[in-house]
């Protein structure tokens, strides 16, 4: 259910703002999106795993708050990120 360190490094490289950036909103949202996709697949196989469902909902809410922050701070970056990740807005 968690993502591998190699996949996390790929996401950081893809969405970082500069070479030392590992924690910007864009990077965090990309990592959360990957985790949400993994949890969604897990719940398709195990529909009665309510603890994972609760964690998924909390993660979706956290990502939504970060997306709202990014939208107010940098609209162009928000739009690029939404398009790259294939999210609805």
Secondary structure, 3 states (H helix, E strand, C coil): CCCCHHHHHHHHHHHCCCCCCCCCHHHHHHHHHHHHHHHHHHHHHCCCCHHHHHHHHHHHHHHHHHHHHHHHHCHHHHHHHHHHHCCCC
